[in-house]
Amino acid sequence: MDAILAGGPRDGTLFDAEGAALVELDIDGLRHRYIVTNQRHDDHTVYTYDGVIDPKGAQPGTETALPRNP
């Protein structure tokens, strides 16, 4: 384990980053994003929480984007 997630639903989780600049986790139908930083914590690279998106195209709590019939 060479990296740690900071913030969000997986705060404090250790994982193998394999040099990734961005980590996306699908949790309960939503995609949570973590971005690499230049910070270190206990010899682990820190990935900070960047937010959540709905892979269907809408933001959480809003209407999912669907085709509209005029």
Gaussian input, Z-matrix of N, CA and C with variables (Angstrom, degrees):
# hf/3-21g

backbone

0 1
 N
 C     1     B1
 C     2     B2     1     A1
 N     3     B3     2     A2     1     D1
 C     4     B4     3     A3     2     D2
 C     5     B5     4     A4     3     D3
 N     6     B6     5     A5     4     D4
 C     7     B7     6     A6     5     D5
 C     8     B8     7     A7     6     D6
 N     9     B9     8     A8     7     D7
 C    10    B10     9     A9     8     D8
 C    11    B11    10    A10     9     D9
 N    12    B12    11    A11    10    D10
 C    13    B13    12    A12    11    D11
 C    14    B14    13    A13    12    D12
 N    15    B15    14    A14    13    D13
 C    16    B16    15    A15    14    D14
 C    17    B17    16    A16    15    D15
 N    18    B18    17    A17    16    D16
 C    19    B19    18    A18    17    D17
 C    20    B20    19    A19    18    D18
 N    21    B21    20    A20    19    D19
 C    22    B22    21    A21    20    D20
 C    23    B23    22    A22    21    D21
 N    24    B24    23    A23    22    D22
 C    25    B25    24    A24    23    D23
 C    26    B26    25    A25    24    D24
 N    27    B27    26    A26    25    D25
 C    28    B28    27    A27    26    D26
 C    29    B29    28    A28    27    D27
 N    30    B30    29    A29    28    D28
 C    31    B31    30    A30    29    D29
 C    32    B32    31    A31    30    D30
 N    33    B33    32    A32    31    D31
 C    34    B34    33    A33    32    D32
 C    35    B35    34    A34    33    D33
 N    36    B36    35    A35    34    D34
 C    37    B37    36    A36    35    D35
 C    38    B38    37    A37    36    D36
 N    39    B39    38    A38    37    D37
 C    40    B40    39    A39    38    D38
 C    41    B41    40    A40    39    D39
 N    42    B42    41    A41    40    D40
 C    43    B43    42    A42    41    D41
 C    44    B44    43    A43    42    D42
 N    45    B45    44    A44    43    D43
 C    46    B46    45    A45    44    D44
 C    47    B47    46    A46    45    D45
 N    48    B48    47    A47    46    D46
 C    49    B49    48    A48    47    D47
 C    50    B50    49    A49    48    D48
 N    51    B51    50    A50    49    D49
 C    52    B52    51    A51    50    D50
 C    53    B53    52    A52    51    D51
 N    54    B54    53    A53    52    D52
 C    55    B55    54    A54    53    D53
 C    56    B56    55    A55    54    D54
 N    57    B57    56    A56    55    D55
 C    58    B58    57    A57    56    D56
 C    59    B59    58    A58    57    D57
 N    60    B60    59    A59    58    D58
 C    61    B61    60    A60    59    D59
 C    62    B62    61    A61    60    D60
 N    63    B63    62    A62    61    D61
 C    64    B64    63    A63    62    D62
 C    65    B65    64    A64    63    D63
 N    66    B66    65    A65    64    D64
 C    67    B67    66    A66    65    D65
 C    68    B68    67    A67    66    D66
 N    69    B69    68    A68    67    D67
 C    70    B70    69    A69    68    D68
 C    71    B71    70    A70    69    D69
 N    72    B72    71    A71    70    D70
 C    73    B73    72    A72    71    D71
 C    74    B74    73    A73    72    D72
 N    75    B75    74    A74    73    D73
 C    76    B76    75    A75    74    D74
 C    77    B77    76    A76    75    D75
 N    78    B78    77    A77    76    D76
 C    79    B79    78    A78    77    D77
 C    80    B80    79    A79    78    D78
 N    81    B81    80    A80    79    D79
 C    82    B82    81    A81    80    D80
 C    83    B83    82    A82    81    D81
 N    84    B84    83    A83    82    D82
 C    85    B85    84    A84    83    D83
 C    86    B86    85    A85    84    D84
 N    87    B87    86    A86    85    D85
 C    88    B88    87    A87    86    D86
 C    89    B89    88    A88    87    D87
 N    90    B90    89    A89    88    D88
 C    91    B91    90    A90    89    D89
 C    92    B92    91    A91    90    D90
 N    93    B93    92    A92    91    D91
 C    94    B94    93    A93    92    D92
 C    95    B95    94    A94    93    D93
 N    96    B96    95    A95    94    D94
 C    97    B97    96    A96    95    D95
 C    98    B98    97    A97    96    D96
 N    99    B99    98    A98    97    D97
 C   100   B100    99    A99    98    D98
 C   101   B101   100   A100    99    D99
 N   102   B102   101   A101   100   D100
 C   103   B103   102   A102   101   D101
 C   104   B104   103   A103   102   D102
 N   105   B105   104   A104   103   D103
 C   106   B106   105   A105   104   D104
 C   107   B107   106   A106   105   D105
 N   108   B108   107   A107   106   D106
 C   109   B109   108   A108   107   D107
 C   110   B110   109   A109   108   D108
 N   111   B111   110   A110   109   D109
 C   112   B112   111   A111   110   D110
 C   113   B113   112   A112   111   D111
 N   114   B114   113   A113   112   D112
 C   115   B115   114   A114   113   D113
 C   116   B116   115   A115   114   D114
 N   117   B117   116   A116   115   D115
 C   118   B118   117   A117   116   D116
 C   119   B119   118   A118   117   D117
 N   120   B120   119   A119   118   D118
 C   121   B121   120   A120   119   D119
 C   122   B122   121   A121   120   D120
 N   123   B123   122   A122   121   D121
 C   124   B124   123   A123   122   D122
 C   125   B125   124   A124   123   D123
 N   126   B126   125   A125   124   D124
 C   127   B127   126   A126   125   D125
 C   128   B128   127   A127   126   D126
 N   129   B129   128   A128   127   D127
 C   130   B130   129   A129   128   D128
 C   131   B131   130   A130   129   D129
 N   132   B132   131   A131   130   D130
 C   133   B133   132   A132   131   D131
 C   134   B134   133   A133   132   D132
 N   135   B135   134   A134   133   D133
 C   136   B136   135   A135   134   D134
 C   137   B137   136   A136   135   D135
 N   138   B138   137   A137   136   D136
 C   139   B139   138   A138   137   D137
 C   140   B140   139   A139   138   D138
 N   141   B141   140   A140   139   D139
 C   142   B142   141   A141   140   D140
 C   143   B143   142   A142   141   D141
 N   144   B144   143   A143   142   D142
 C   145   B145   144   A144   143   D143
 C   146   B146   145   A145   144   D144
 N   147   B147   146   A146   145   D145
 C   148   B148   147   A147   146   D146
 C   149   B149   148   A148   147   D147
 N   150   B150   149   A149   148   D148
 C   151   B151   150   A150   149   D149
 C   152   B152   151   A151   150   D150
 N   153   B153   152   A152   151   D151
 C   154   B154   153   A153   152   D152
 C   155   B155   154   A154   153   D153
 N   156   B156   155   A155   154   D154
 C   157   B157   156   A156   155   D155
 C   158   B158   157   A157   156   D156
 N   159   B159   158   A158   157   D157
 C   160   B160   159   A159   158   D158
 C   161   B161   160   A160   159   D159
 N   162   B162   161   A161   160   D160
 C   163   B163   162   A162   161   D161
 C   164   B164   163   A163   162   D162
 N   165   B165   164   A164   163   D163
 C   166   B166   165   A165   164   D164
 C   167   B167   166   A166   165   D165
 N   168   B168   167   A167   166   D166
 C   169   B169   168   A168   167   D167
 C   170   B170   169   A169   168   D168
 N   171   B171   170   A170   169   D169
 C   172   B172   171   A171   170   D170
 C   173   B173   172   A172   171   D171
 N   174   B174   173   A173   172   D172
 C   175   B175   174   A174   173   D173
 C   176   B176   175   A175   174   D174
 N   177   B177   176   A176   175   D175
 C   178   B178   177   A177   176   D176
 C   179   B179   178   A178   177   D177
 N   180   B180   179   A179   178   D178
 C   181   B181   180   A180   179   D179
 C   182   B182   181   A181   180   D180
 N   183   B183   182   A182   181   D181
 C   184   B184   183   A183   182   D182
 C   185   B185   184   A184   183   D183
 N   186   B186   185   A185   184   D184
 C   187   B187   186   A186   185   D185
 C   188   B188   187   A187   186   D186
 N   189   B189   188   A188   187   D187
 C   190   B190   189   A189   188   D188
 C   191   B191   190   A190   189   D189
 N   192   B192   191   A191   190   D190
 C   193   B193   192   A192   191   D191
 C   194   B194   193   A193   192   D192
 N   195   B195   194   A194   193   D193
 C   196   B196   195   A195   194   D194
 C   197   B197   196   A196   195   D195
 N   198   B198   197   A197   196   D196
 C   199   B199   198   A198   197   D197
 C   200   B200   199   A199   198   D198
 N   201   B201   200   A200   199   D199
 C   202   B202   201   A201   200   D200
 C   203   B203   202   A202   201   D201
 N   204   B204   203   A203   202   D202
 C   205   B205   204   A204   203   D203
 C   206   B206   205   A205   204   D204
 N   207   B207   206   A206   205   D205
 C   208   B208   207   A207   206   D206
 C   209   B209   208   A208   207   D207

   B1=1.4430
   B2=1.5250
   B3=1.3363
   B4=1.4612
   B5=1.5262
   B6=1.3557
   B7=1.4650
   B8=1.5237
   B9=1.3417
   B10=1.4615
   B11=1.5344
   B12=1.3275
   B13=1.4574
   B14=1.5250
   B15=1.3283
   B16=1.4654
   B17=1.5245
   B18=1.3378
   B19=1.4569
   B20=1.5158
   B21=1.3270
   B22=1.4602
   B23=1.5132
   B24=1.3286
   B25=1.4602
   B26=1.5257
   B27=1.2998
   B28=1.4723
   B29=1.5237
   B30=1.3285
   B31=1.4597
   B32=1.5236
   B33=1.3275
   B34=1.4547
   B35=1.5159
   B36=1.3377
   B37=1.4596
   B38=1.5184
   B39=1.3225
   B40=1.4636
   B41=1.5210
   B42=1.3497
   B43=1.4635
   B44=1.5157
   B45=1.3306
   B46=1.4616
   B47=1.5179
   B48=1.3263
   B49=1.4655
   B50=1.5275
   B51=1.3161
   B52=1.4584
   B53=1.5264
   B54=1.3429
   B55=1.4533
   B56=1.5187
   B57=1.3195
   B58=1.4649
   B59=1.5282
   B60=1.3312
   B61=1.4589
   B62=1.5231
   B63=1.3253
   B64=1.4523
   B65=1.5266
   B66=1.3294
   B67=1.4607
   B68=1.5219
   B69=1.3309
   B70=1.4601
   B71=1.5187
   B72=1.3329
   B73=1.4583
   B74=1.5224
   B75=1.3293
   B76=1.4601
   B77=1.5260
   B78=1.3272
   B79=1.4640
   B80=1.5232
   B81=1.3125
   B82=1.4686
   B83=1.5221
   B84=1.3243
   B85=1.4582
   B86=1.5124
   B87=1.3272
   B88=1.4607
   B89=1.5224
   B90=1.3167
   B91=1.4590
   B92=1.5166
   B93=1.3378
   B94=1.4666
   B95=1.5233
   B96=1.3469
   B97=1.4560
   B98=1.5274
   B99=1.3281
   B100=1.4652
   B101=1.5258
   B102=1.3420
   B103=1.4564
   B104=1.5249
   B105=1.3365
   B106=1.4611
   B107=1.5312
   B108=1.3175
   B109=1.4691
   B110=1.5263
   B111=1.3114
   B112=1.4706
   B113=1.5194
   B114=1.3205
   B115=1.4540
   B116=1.5332
   B117=1.3189
   B118=1.4681
   B119=1.5272
   B120=1.3163
   B121=1.4602
   B122=1.5245
   B123=1.3282
   B124=1.4716
   B125=1.5191
   B126=1.3362
   B127=1.4637
   B128=1.5328
   B129=1.3407
   B130=1.4569
   B131=1.5359
   B132=1.3255
   B133=1.4566
   B134=1.5247
   B135=1.3365
   B136=1.4630
   B137=1.5284
   B138=1.3239
   B139=1.4646
   B140=1.5214
   B141=1.3213
   B142=1.4550
   B143=1.5322
   B144=1.3156
   B145=1.4624
   B146=1.5241
   B147=1.3337
   B148=1.4598
   B149=1.5260
   B150=1.3160
   B151=1.4594
   B152=1.5140
   B153=1.3277
   B154=1.4558
   B155=1.5254
   B156=1.3314
   B157=1.4552
   B158=1.5253
   B159=1.3101
   B160=1.4605
   B161=1.5228
   B162=1.3354
   B163=1.4625
   B164=1.5292
   B165=1.3342
   B166=1.4654
   B167=1.5216
   B168=1.3276
   B169=1.4488
   B170=1.5082
   B171=1.3114
   B172=1.4631
   B173=1.5154
   B174=1.3140
   B175=1.4484
   B176=1.5249
   B177=1.3296
   B178=1.4595
   B179=1.5231
   B180=1.3206
   B181=1.4464
   B182=1.5158
   B183=1.3267
   B184=1.4639
   B185=1.5128
   B186=1.2820
   B187=1.4581
   B188=1.5200
   B189=1.3290
   B190=1.4603
   B191=1.5117
   B192=1.3320
   B193=1.4553
   B194=1.5273
   B195=1.3171
   B196=1.4634
   B197=1.5256
   B198=1.3270
   B199=1.4659
   B200=1.5275
   B201=1.3112
   B202=1.4535
   B203=1.5260
   B204=1.3079
   B205=1.4522
   B206=1.5253
   B207=1.3408
   B208=1.4694
   B209=1.5169
   A1=108.37
   A2=114.78
   A3=117.98
   A4=113.35
   A5=117.19
   A6=119.76
   A7=110.20
   A8=114.84
   A9=121.06
   A10=109.04
   A11=116.85
   A12=122.00
   A13=109.37
   A14=116.78
   A15=122.18
   A16=109.61
   A17=115.98
   A18=121.25
   A19=111.57
   A20=115.50
   A21=120.73
   A22=113.58
   A23=116.28
   A24=121.08
   A25=114.71
   A26=118.97
   A27=121.80
   A28=112.02
   A29=116.60
   A30=122.47
   A31=110.81
   A32=116.11
   A33=121.92
   A34=114.58
   A35=118.44
   A36=121.85
   A37=110.48
   A38=116.50
   A39=122.12
   A40=108.72
   A41=116.56
   A42=120.45
   A43=110.00
   A44=116.47
   A45=122.99
   A46=108.55
   A47=117.19
   A48=122.06
   A49=112.73
   A50=117.27
   A51=122.42
   A52=112.16
   A53=116.71
   A54=121.62
   A55=115.53
   A56=118.64
   A57=121.50
   A58=111.32
   A59=116.45
   A60=121.32
   A61=111.18
   A62=116.75
   A63=123.32
   A64=108.59
   A65=115.87
   A66=121.64
   A67=107.54
   A68=116.74
   A69=121.54
   A70=108.81
   A71=115.72
   A72=121.56
   A73=109.25
   A74=117.07
   A75=121.12
   A76=107.99
   A77=115.48
   A78=122.30
   A79=108.00
   A80=116.72
   A81=122.33
   A82=112.82
   A83=117.10
   A84=121.30
   A85=115.48
   A86=117.82
   A87=121.84
   A88=109.55
   A89=116.76
   A90=121.72
   A91=109.47
   A92=116.10
   A93=123.54
   A94=108.11
   A95=115.96
   A96=121.18
   A97=111.66
   A98=114.97
   A99=123.10
   A100=107.78
   A101=116.24
   A102=122.21
   A103=109.65
   A104=115.61
   A105=120.88
   A106=110.32
   A107=115.57
   A108=121.88
   A109=108.22
   A110=116.27
   A111=119.54
   A112=110.91
   A113=117.47
   A114=122.37
   A115=110.56
   A116=115.07
   A117=122.00
   A118=107.95
   A119=116.19
   A120=121.46
   A121=107.48
   A122=116.67
   A123=121.80
   A124=111.70
   A125=116.49
   A126=124.12
   A127=113.60
   A128=117.83
   A129=122.88
   A130=109.26
   A131=117.20
   A132=121.43
   A133=108.53
   A134=117.17
   A135=121.65
   A136=109.80
   A137=115.56
   A138=123.23
   A139=106.95
   A140=117.24
   A141=121.13
   A142=111.14
   A143=115.47
   A144=122.22
   A145=110.15
   A146=116.34
   A147=121.69
   A148=112.71
   A149=117.70
   A150=119.95
   A151=112.14
   A152=114.10
   A153=121.22
   A154=109.27
   A155=115.71
   A156=121.09
   A157=108.82
   A158=114.66
   A159=121.21
   A160=106.22
   A161=119.15
   A162=120.38
   A163=113.31
   A164=117.40
   A165=120.90
   A166=111.23
   A167=118.00
   A168=121.03
   A169=116.45
   A170=119.04
   A171=120.83
   A172=109.58
   A173=116.27
   A174=120.54
   A175=108.52
   A176=118.30
   A177=120.26
   A178=111.17
   A179=115.73
   A180=120.62
   A181=114.01
   A182=117.39
   A183=120.37
   A184=109.00
   A185=115.69
   A186=121.19
   A187=110.47
   A188=116.58
   A189=120.84
   A190=108.56
   A191=116.82
   A192=120.96
   A193=110.00
   A194=116.40
   A195=123.66
   A196=108.66
   A197=116.57
   A198=117.29
   A199=110.82
   A200=116.80
   A201=122.29
   A202=110.35
   A203=116.70
   A204=122.11
   A205=108.11
   A206=117.71
   A207=118.79
   A208=112.20
   D1=120.58
   D2=-176.83
   D3=-120.32
   D4=2.86
   D5=-177.64
   D6=-142.47
   D7=161.69
   D8=179.64
   D9=-137.75
   D10=140.71
   D11=177.60
   D12=-88.42
   D13=135.96
   D14=-179.47
   D15=-120.10
   D16=120.01
   D17=-179.70
   D18=89.31
   D19=176.71
   D20=176.80
   D21=67.33
   D22=-168.63
   D23=-174.00
   D24=-72.66
   D25=-15.18
   D26=-179.53
   D27=-116.56
   D28=30.06
   D29=-179.75
   D30=-52.14
   D31=128.13
   D32=176.67
   D33=88.34
   D34=-0.71
   D35=-179.63
   D36=-73.33
   D37=129.90
   D38=175.12
   D39=-90.96
   D40=145.47
   D41=178.96
   D42=-159.63
   D43=168.25
   D44=174.98
   D45=-90.76
   D46=112.68
   D47=-174.04
   D48=-78.39
   D49=-29.30
   D50=-178.11
   D51=52.52
   D52=33.00
   D53=175.60
   D54=77.94
   D55=9.86
   D56=-178.45
   D57=-67.10
   D58=140.91
   D59=176.19
   D60=-86.73
   D61=-23.49
   D62=-176.60
   D63=-139.38
   D64=136.28
   D65=175.57
   D66=-120.95
   D67=127.81
   D68=176.97
   D69=-118.16
   D70=129.13
   D71=179.96
   D72=-118.61
   D73=129.40
   D74=175.12
   D75=-90.59
   D76=115.83
   D77=-177.99
   D78=-132.17
   D79=119.29
   D80=177.54
   D81=53.04
   D82=41.35
   D83=176.46
   D84=81.14
   D85=1.34
   D86=178.08
   D87=-117.38
   D88=152.50
   D89=179.86
   D90=-105.13
   D91=116.53
   D92=179.95
   D93=-99.90
   D94=133.06
   D95=-175.96
   D96=-113.01
   D97=138.36
   D98=174.53
   D99=-127.02
   D100=136.64
   D101=-177.60
   D102=-116.39
   D103=138.63
   D104=-179.71
   D105=-64.77
   D106=145.30
   D107=175.47
   D108=-121.18
   D109=176.70
   D110=174.48
   D111=-94.68
   D112=10.50
   D113=-179.73
   D114=-84.78
   D115=154.33
   D116=176.55
   D117=-127.32
   D118=145.67
   D119=176.18
   D120=-140.58
   D121=117.46
   D122=-177.12
   D123=49.22
   D124=44.88
   D125=178.21
   D126=67.54
   D127=21.39
   D128=175.68
   D129=-115.04
   D130=141.51
   D131=172.19
   D132=-70.81
   D133=135.93
   D134=-177.65
   D135=-95.23
   D136=130.08
   D137=172.10
   D138=-109.61
   D139=120.41
   D140=-176.04
   D141=-95.10
   D142=146.59
   D143=-178.58
   D144=-66.61
   D145=131.65
   D146=-177.64
   D147=-111.95
   D148=-7.72
   D149=177.82
   D150=123.93
   D151=-173.05
   D152=-174.15
   D153=-132.79
   D154=145.68
   D155=174.90
   D156=-133.51
   D157=156.95
   D158=173.49
   D159=-93.02
   D160=118.72
   D161=-177.41
   D162=-61.57
   D163=-14.01
   D164=177.93
   D165=-81.74
   D166=-7.82
   D167=174.39
   D168=113.83
   D169=-5.04
   D170=179.73
   D171=-110.67
   D172=162.71
   D173=174.63
   D174=-87.73
   D175=152.59
   D176=179.27
   D177=-54.78
   D178=136.03
   D179=177.71
   D180=86.02
   D181=-0.38
   D182=177.37
   D183=-118.63
   D184=169.71
   D185=-179.03
   D186=-65.92
   D187=136.05
   D188=175.58
   D189=-69.83
   D190=135.46
   D191=-178.82
   D192=-67.89
   D193=123.84
   D194=178.01
   D195=-128.97
   D196=154.50
   D197=174.97
   D198=-59.71
   D199=140.83
   D200=-178.07
   D201=-106.58
   D202=141.63
   D203=173.44
   D204=-102.71
   D205=114.62
   D206=-178.12
   D207=-69.33

